[in-house]
Every structure is written in C-alpha cells, then in structure tokens.
Amino acid sequence: MAPVTAQDALRVRAEIVNQLGNLSNVAREITKRRPACDDTTTYAIALLLMNYYTGVEHVLRHIARQFGGLPPAGEHWHQQLLSDAALDIEGVRPPVLSAATAETLGRLLRFRHIVRNLYAWTLRRAEMDALVGEIEACHASVQADLGMFGEFLMSLAKG
C-alpha cells in the first residue's frame, strides 16, 4: 500500500465535509417528519434512515479505500466495514468512529437491510421511532468522530 499523500488526505477530508453536509440535511428531514404518523411519512422516514446510513457508509468506503482497507469480502462486508472503522490501526490511521457511534450505526445498518429486503407495509413505526429518536445524537457523534478524523487528515496533509 502506497503512503497517503497530502493531496489524498485533502481529497478524503473534502469528501467527509461534503458528505457531512448531506447527512445533516437527511438528519434534519428525519427530525422534521417525526411527528407525522401516516403511511407515506413512515415510508419516507424509512428511506431517509436508510439514506443516512448509506451516506455514512459512502464515507467509510472512501476512507477504507484510501487507507488500504477495502474491500472487505464476504456476505457481511457492510458490518465488517463498520467494525473496521472503529479500529485504531497503528501506523496507518486512528479510529474513524468511536465504538459507541459504530454501535448506533450498526442499528441503522440492520434497519437498512430490512428496508431493502422487505416490503414497505411490513415496516413497524414503533421500531422506527427508536431510530428516529436517536438520529440527532447519532448525527452529532458522526460529526464529532469524522471531525476528529478530518483533523488527522489535515495533519497528514501538513506532513
């Protein structure tokens, strides 16, 4: 694996900043729709929760690619990517996510799997509401963790 150049580090950091903006928009939309309980809103919230996780995973894949950790192989590569993001890989990179953030995102990953593999009418709003209730705290944790990782990237860029 080639060392990460200053340009690579800045590119990854720019991707993180861009995606954090997208994630903020999605988190805001989820929170805004929380009070409504009609089926259409329930389906919309399900897709927004799915999109939130997918956005985080996009960043994790980008980071893993740059730091030699992609692709995890096998049936459970999504979970492996998330688990790897919480690892401190000495001499390569610090953890991208805290263990607590990774655990919360793991619940979103499992929910995303349900949304992708079941019919919309099988979704249970009560189960979704637990995730909706966590989204603001989850997003704050994602922002903090990715912000710290962004600082690491800036240190790499500065040499």
Backbone as CSV, one residue per row, in Angstrom:
resi,resn,N_x,N_y,N_z,CA_x,CA_y,CA_z,C_x,C_y,C_z
1,MET,0.840,-1.173,0.000,0.000,0.000,0.000,0.893,1.246,0.000
2,ALA,0.623,2.145,-0.937,1.370,3.391,-1.024,0.948,4.323,0.110
3,PRO,1.889,5.132,0.587,1.515,6.073,1.645,0.483,7.083,1.137
4,VAL,-0.282,7.602,2.062,-1.298,8.600,1.737,-0.589,9.933,1.516
5,THR,-0.790,10.507,0.363,-0.171,11.794,0.045,-0.985,12.925,0.672
6,ALA,-0.393,14.105,0.694,-1.103,15.286,1.182,-2.352,15.527,0.342
7,GLN,-2.229,15.367,-0.954,-3.383,15.562,-1.842,-4.478,14.543,-1.550
8,ASP,-4.093,13.289,-1.328,-5.072,12.251,-0.986,-5.800,12.592,0.314
9,ALA,-5.027,13.021,1.319,-5.610,13.363,2.612,-6.603,14.511,2.472
10,LEU,-6.251,15.507,1.701,-7.149,16.646,1.496,-8.395,16.247,0.712
11,ARG,-8.233,15.346,-0.234,-9.385,14.868,-1.013,-10.365,14.102,-0.110
12,VAL,-9.842,13.228,0.738,-10.701,12.478,1.661,-11.390,13.433,2.622
13,ARG,-10.660,14.410,3.124,-11.256,15.384,4.037,-12.373,16.164,3.344
14,ALA,-12.155,16.550,2.095,-13.197,17.266,1.345,-14.429,16.389,1.155
15,GLU,-14.229,15.112,0.913,-15.352,14.172,0.775,-16.132,14.088,2.086
16,ILE,-15.411,14.039,3.197,-16.062,13.979,4.512,-16.895,15.240,4.746
17,VAL,-16.314,16.394,4.490,-17.025,17.661,4.701,-18.279,17.710,3.832
18,ASN,-18.141,17.329,2.576,-19.282,17.321,1.661,-20.373,16.376,2.152
19,GLN,-19.985,15.179,2.524,-20.976,14.199,2.944,-21.603,14.573,4.278
20,LEU,-20.857,15.216,5.165,-21.448,15.670,6.426,-22.569,16.676,6.169
21,GLY,-22.406,17.508,5.165,-23.485,18.420,4.790,-24.721,17.667,4.353
22,ASN,-24.522,16.644,3.526,-25.649,15.809,3.079,-26.307,15.100,4.249
23,LEU,-25.494,14.561,5.147,-26.023,13.843,6.307,-26.804,14.785,7.226
24,SER,-26.330,16.003,7.368,-27.056,16.988,8.179,-28.438,17.246,7.596
25,ASN,-28.502,17.362,6.282,-29.801,17.568,5.627,-30.738,16.395,5.866
26,VAL,-30.216,15.184,5.744,-31.050,13.998,5.944,-31.521,13.924,7.396
27,ALA,-30.615,14.149,8.346,-30.993,14.109,9.773,-32.075,15.145,10.070
28,ARG,-31.940,16.325,9.487,-32.948,17.379,9.682,-34.306,16.943,9.121
29,GLU,-34.307,16.330,7.944,-35.551,15.868,7.325,-36.219,14.777,8.160
30,ILE,-35.423,13.891,8.724,-35.975,12.834,9.583,-36.651,13.460,10.798
31,THR,-35.952,14.363,11.450,-36.484,15.010,12.649,-37.759,15.793,12.328
32,LYS,-37.753,16.469,11.208,-38.906,17.282,10.809,-40.153,16.418,10.592
33,ARG,-39.973,15.214,10.074,-41.111,14.351,9.759,-41.569,13.487,10.937
34,ARG,-40.819,13.470,11.993,-41.108,12.579,13.124,-42.535,12.662,13.646
35,PRO,-43.124,13.839,13.803,-44.472,13.888,14.395,-45.563,13.222,13.543
36,ALA,-45.413,13.221,12.235,-46.456,12.653,11.367,-46.387,11.135,11.394
37,CYS,-47.541,10.471,11.441,-47.580,9.004,11.555,-48.303,8.321,10.399
38,ASP,-48.626,9.050,9.337,-49.310,8.413,8.215,-48.345,7.475,7.481
39,ASP,-48.896,6.579,6.687,-48.073,5.588,5.983,-47.041,6.223,5.068
40,THR,-47.426,7.256,4.348,-46.491,7.884,3.415,-45.294,8.461,4.163
41,THR,-45.539,9.098,5.282,-44.439,9.652,6.077,-43.587,8.534,6.663
42,THR,-44.217,7.468,7.091,-43.472,6.320,7.617,-42.531,5.772,6.557
43,TYR,-43.010,5.627,5.330,-42.167,5.136,4.240,-41.042,6.124,3.949
44,ALA,-41.374,7.419,3.988,-40.358,8.445,3.736,-39.269,8.401,4.807
45,ILE,-39.677,8.267,6.062,-38.698,8.204,7.150,-37.823,6.961,7.004
46,ALA,-38.422,5.856,6.625,-37.644,4.629,6.416,-36.566,4.853,5.361
47,LEU,-36.940,5.491,4.268,-35.955,5.758,3.212,-34.901,6.754,3.673
48,LEU,-35.301,7.745,4.436,-34.332,8.713,4.950,-33.348,8.055,5.918
49,LEU,-33.841,7.184,6.792,-32.941,6.452,7.696,-31.969,5.587,6.899
50,MET,-32.494,4.922,5.882,-31.656,4.101,5.017,-30.603,4.969,4.329
51,ASN,-31.030,6.126,3.820,-30.106,7.024,3.133,-29.060,7.596,4.075
52,TYR,-29.443,7.834,5.316,-28.464,8.333,6.284,-27.333,7.322,6.431
53,TYR,-27.696,6.077,6.682,-26.645,5.071,6.845,-25.820,4.928,5.566
54,THR,-26.483,4.915,4.425,-25.778,4.770,3.156,-24.770,5.904,2.965
55,GLY,-25.140,7.111,3.375,-24.212,8.238,3.290,-22.991,8.047,4.166
56,VAL,-23.199,7.569,5.379,-22.066,7.295,6.266,-21.201,6.194,5.655
57,GLU,-21.837,5.163,5.154,-21.078,4.055,4.560,-20.256,4.533,3.363
58,HIS,-20.788,5.466,2.599,-20.047,6.021,1.469,-18.725,6.628,1.948
59,VAL,-18.777,7.394,3.029,-17.569,7.994,3.591,-16.615,6.912,4.082
60,LEU,-17.148,5.918,4.777,-16.296,4.845,5.311,-15.605,4.077,4.201
61,ARG,-16.318,3.843,3.118,-15.704,3.149,1.970,-14.588,3.992,1.373
62,HIS,-14.822,5.284,1.257,-13.820,6.186,0.700,-12.561,6.180,1.571
63,ILE,-12.758,6.261,2.875,-11.624,6.235,3.800,-10.907,4.888,3.725
64,ALA,-11.664,3.813,3.742,-11.056,2.473,3.705,-10.252,2.276,2.424
65,ARG,-10.784,2.728,1.313,-10.077,2.619,0.038,-8.729,3.335,0.122
66,GLN,-8.747,4.516,0.692,-7.527,5.320,0.761,-6.492,4.730,1.708
67,PHE,-6.977,4.066,2.758,-6.073,3.538,3.767,-5.915,2.021,3.678
68,GLY,-6.229,1.460,2.521,-5.960,0.055,2.261,-6.893,-0.939,2.905
69,GLY,-8.091,-0.542,3.288,-8.984,-1.454,3.980,-10.173,-1.935,3.185
70,LEU,-10.226,-1.680,1.897,-11.377,-2.075,1.090,-10.908,-2.902,-0.082
71,PRO,-11.644,-3.834,-0.497,-12.982,-4.129,0.010,-12.957,-5.252,1.030
72,PRO,-13.706,-5.104,2.128,-13.913,-6.282,2.952,-14.676,-7.282,2.090
73,ALA,-14.427,-8.513,2.294,-15.054,-9.527,1.447,-16.137,-10.269,2.213
74,GLY,-16.959,-10.947,1.447,-17.936,-11.833,2.048,-19.304,-11.222,2.204
75,GLU,-20.160,-12.053,2.713,-21.574,-11.727,2.860,-21.818,-10.572,3.836
76,HIS,-20.949,-10.415,4.806,-21.154,-9.424,5.865,-20.187,-8.246,5.739
77,TRP,-19.830,-7.883,4.508,-18.830,-6.836,4.327,-19.294,-5.496,4.878
78,HIS,-20.606,-5.221,4.847,-21.094,-3.946,5.380,-20.777,-3.839,6.875
79,GLN,-21.046,-4.906,7.616,-20.755,-4.916,9.054,-19.252,-4.866,9.286
80,GLN,-18.485,-5.551,8.453,-17.028,-5.538,8.602,-16.472,-4.137,8.379
81,LEU,-16.990,-3.430,7.387,-16.563,-2.056,7.125,-16.820,-1.180,8.345
82,LEU,-17.989,-1.323,8.926,-18.354,-0.544,10.111,-17.455,-0.907,11.290
83,SER,-17.224,-2.177,11.500,-16.342,-2.620,12.592,-14.916,-2.123,12.387
84,ASP,-14.434,-2.211,11.150,-13.080,-1.741,10.843,-12.927,-0.250,11.110
85,ALA,-13.997,0.517,10.876,-13.930,1.968,11.074,-13.691,2.323,12.541
86,ALA,-14.027,1.441,13.450,-13.827,1.703,14.875,-12.452,1.239,15.370
87,LEU,-11.660,0.661,14.475,-10.333,0.168,14.868,-9.281,1.259,14.768
88,ASP,-8.358,1.235,15.713,-7.156,2.062,15.651,-6.105,1.193,14.979
89,ILE,-5.731,1.548,13.763,-4.753,0.747,13.024,-3.406,1.465,13.143
90,GLU,-2.623,0.981,14.086,-1.355,1.631,14.421,-0.477,1.796,13.189
91,GLY,0.027,2.986,13.038,0.902,3.290,11.917,0.168,3.582,10.625
92,VAL,-1.154,3.434,10.641,-1.939,3.685,9.426,-2.918,4.823,9.654
93,ARG,-3.801,4.640,10.658,-4.816,5.662,10.932,-5.428,5.413,12.302
94,PRO,-5.965,6.482,12.906,-6.714,6.314,14.158,-8.104,5.783,13.829
95,PRO,-8.900,5.476,14.845,-10.277,5.064,14.560,-11.008,6.190,13.820
96,VAL,-11.842,5.804,12.882,-12.669,6.775,12.173,-13.887,7.087,13.029
97,LEU,-14.415,6.074,13.689,-15.606,6.192,14.531,-15.309,5.651,15.919
98,SER,-15.975,6.217,16.910,-15.894,5.643,18.249,-16.696,4.343,18.265
99,ALA,-16.433,3.509,19.243,-17.187,2.254,19.370,-18.673,2.537,19.561
100,ALA,-18.997,3.574,20.335,-20.409,3.903,20.578,-21.098,4.361,19.293
101,THR,-20.421,5.173,18.497,-21.009,5.615,17.229,-21.194,4.427,16.296
102,ALA,-20.200,3.555,16.236,-20.301,2.376,15.380,-21.463,1.485,15.820
103,GLU,-21.681,1.381,17.118,-22.794,0.563,17.622,-24.141,1.146,17.183
104,THR,-24.296,2.453,17.315,-25.539,3.096,16.882,-25.724,2.943,15.380
105,LEU,-24.664,3.149,14.630,-24.749,2.983,13.173,-25.050,1.534,12.799
106,GLY,-24.618,0.596,13.631,-24.941,-0.809,13.391,-26.444,-1.046,13.410
107,ARG,-27.151,-0.351,14.289,-28.619,-0.472,14.311,-29.218,0.089,13.022
108,LEU,-28.661,1.191,12.534,-29.135,1.742,11.259,-28.821,0.805,10.099
109,LEU,-27.671,0.163,10.141,-27.316,-0.807,9.104,-28.315,-1.957,9.089
110,ARG,-28.659,-2.475,10.242,-29.636,-3.574,10.300,-30.996,-3.112,9.790
111,PHE,-31.378,-1.879,10.131,-32.635,-1.346,9.633,-32.589,-1.182,8.115
112,ARG,-31.477,-0.708,7.600,-31.346,-0.552,6.152,-31.541,-1.892,5.451
113,HIS,-31.003,-2.938,6.047,-31.175,-4.271,5.474,-32.659,-4.647,5.415
114,ILE,-33.391,-4.315,6.455,-34.835,-4.595,6.482,-35.536,-3.814,5.385
115,VAL,-35.230,-2.529,5.270,-35.889,-1.695,4.260,-35.605,-2.218,2.856
116,ARG,-34.379,-2.633,2.623,-34.003,-3.093,1.286,-34.570,-4.465,0.942
117,ASN,-34.886,-5.253,1.947,-35.251,-6.639,1.678,-36.678,-7.027,2.024
118,LEU,-37.467,-6.099,2.549,-38.856,-6.401,2.875,-39.768,-5.404,2.178
119,TYR,-41.020,-5.697,2.194,-41.999,-4.779,1.635,-42.261,-3.638,2.596
120,ALA,-42.555,-2.471,2.046,-42.764,-1.273,2.857,-43.850,-1.472,3.905
121,TRP,-44.908,-2.168,3.567,-46.009,-2.306,4.524,-45.666,-3.193,5.712
122,THR,-44.508,-3.848,5.686,-44.096,-4.650,6.842,-43.330,-3.818,7.865
123,LEU,-43.014,-2.570,7.534,-42.300,-1.712,8.474,-43.177,-1.405,9.683
124,ARG,-42.579,-1.408,10.839,-43.306,-1.093,12.071,-42.831,0.259,12.576
125,ARG,-43.750,1.182,12.631,-43.406,2.551,13.007,-42.810,2.615,14.405
126,ALA,-43.317,1.822,15.319,-42.793,1.851,16.688,-41.300,1.503,16.713
127,GLU,-40.895,0.536,15.900,-39.484,0.160,15.831,-38.653,1.271,15.196
128,MET,-39.222,1.913,14.187,-38.533,3.009,13.525,-38.371,4.205,14.455
129,ASP,-39.370,4.450,15.281,-39.322,5.618,16.161,-38.121,5.585,17.100
130,ALA,-37.679,4.403,17.487,-36.484,4.312,18.328,-35.271,4.855,17.569
131,LEU,-35.150,4.503,16.308,-34.047,5.010,15.491,-34.188,6.504,15.233
132,VAL,-35.415,6.927,14.962,-35.666,8.346,14.724,-35.281,9.152,15.971
133,GLY,-35.594,8.606,17.137,-35.261,9.282,18.384,-33.764,9.383,18.632
134,GLU,-32.996,8.510,18.018,-31.540,8.505,18.188,-30.810,9.324,17.128
135,ILE,-31.505,9.738,16.072,-30.797,10.276,14.908,-30.024,11.554,15.229
136,GLU,-30.581,12.431,16.056,-29.853,13.669,16.361,-28.565,13.379,17.125
137,ALA,-28.644,12.520,18.130,-27.445,12.168,18.901,-26.464,11.389,18.028
138,CYS,-26.993,10.506,17.197,-26.145,9.743,16.281,-25.408,10.692,15.342
139,HIS,-26.149,11.633,14.787,-25.527,12.571,13.846,-24.474,13.432,14.544
140,ALA,-24.753,13.860,15.751,-23.756,14.640,16.497,-22.485,13.818,16.705
141,SER,-22.644,12.530,17.010,-21.486,11.647,17.194,-20.732,11.439,15.888
142,VAL,-21.476,11.239,14.807,-20.838,11.068,13.494,-20.052,12.329,13.144
143,GLN,-20.661,13.488,13.358,-19.971,14.750,13.068,-18.694,14.881,13.896
144,ALA,-18.786,14.581,15.188,-17.616,14.700,16.065,-16.519,13.725,15.647
145,ASP,-16.902,12.476,15.401,-15.910,11.462,15.030,-15.247,11.786,13.693
146,LEU,-16.059,12.139,12.702,-15.488,12.465,11.395,-14.709,13.776,11.449
147,GLY,-15.108,14.681,12.334,-14.337,15.908,12.526,-12.949,15.608,13.065
148,MET,-12.876,14.710,14.041,-11.570,14.316,14.591,-10.733,13.608,13.531
149,PHE,-11.385,12.763,12.734,-10.640,12.095,11.674,-10.163,13.119,10.644
150,GLY,-10.984,14.133,10.389,-10.580,15.212,9.482,-9.338,15.939,9.990
151,GLU,-9.236,16.110,11.307,-8.034,16.719,11.889,-6.812,15.840,11.630
152,PHE,-6.982,14.536,11.763,-5.893,13.610,11.445,-5.478,13.767,9.982
153,LEU,-6.461,13.869,9.090,-6.155,14.043,7.665,-5.392,15.348,7.423
154,MET,-5.776,16.404,8.115,-5.077,17.680,7.968,-3.627,17.544,8.451
155,SER,-3.405,16.787,9.510,-2.033,16.587,9.983,-1.214,15.822,8.952
156,LEU,-1.861,14.879,8.257,-1.156,14.168,7.188,-0.830,15.117,6.039
157,ALA,-1.776,15.988,5.725,-1.571,16.920,4.606,-0.442,17.907,4.900
158,LYS,-0.313,18.278,6.159,0.730,19.239,6.534,2.086,18.577,6.714
159,GLY,2.053,17.238,6.817,3.310,16.499,6.953,3.767,16.480,8.319
